Amino acid sequence: ESVNTKIRLLTRIAFGFKSPDALIALAMLSLGGHKPVLPGRD
């Protein structure tokens, strides 16, 4: 239930994206548990 709500929110956030791949990448980053190291952070 909560995952569906989060995906609906991400879909609204990604409304202006040019391709669905960007929405899929956003969903994978926010819901997939993968935490990449950001540049400039230790």
C-alpha positions as CSV (number, residue, x, y, z in Angstrom):
1,E,0.0,0.0,0.0
2,S,2.7,2.5,0.9
3,V,4.8,1.5,-2.0
4,N,1.9,2.3,-4.4
5,T,1.5,5.7,-2.8
6,K,5.2,6.5,-3.1
7,I,5.2,5.4,-6.8
8,R,2.2,7.7,-7.4
9,L,4.0,10.6,-5.8
10,L,7.1,9.9,-7.9
11,T,5.0,9.8,-11.0
12,R,3.7,13.3,-10.2
13,I,7.3,14.5,-9.5
14,A,8.5,13.1,-12.8
15,F,5.7,14.6,-14.9
16,G,8.2,16.7,-17.0
17,F,10.7,14.0,-17.6
18,K,11.4,13.2,-21.3
19,S,11.5,9.5,-21.0
20,P,10.1,6.8,-18.7
21,D,13.6,5.6,-18.0
22,A,14.1,8.6,-15.8
23,L,11.0,7.8,-13.8
24,I,12.2,4.2,-13.4
25,A,15.7,5.4,-12.3
26,L,14.1,7.8,-9.8
27,A,11.9,4.9,-8.4
28,M,14.9,2.6,-8.1
29,L,16.9,5.2,-6.2
30,S,14.2,6.1,-3.8
31,L,12.6,2.7,-3.3
32,G,15.3,0.2,-4.1
33,G,17.5,0.8,-1.1
34,H,20.5,1.6,-3.1
35,K,22.4,4.5,-1.6
36,P,25.2,5.7,-4.0
37,V,28.0,7.8,-2.6
38,L,27.4,11.4,-3.7
39,P,30.4,13.4,-5.0
40,G,32.0,15.6,-2.4
41,R,30.7,13.4,0.5
42,D,32.8,11.0,2.6
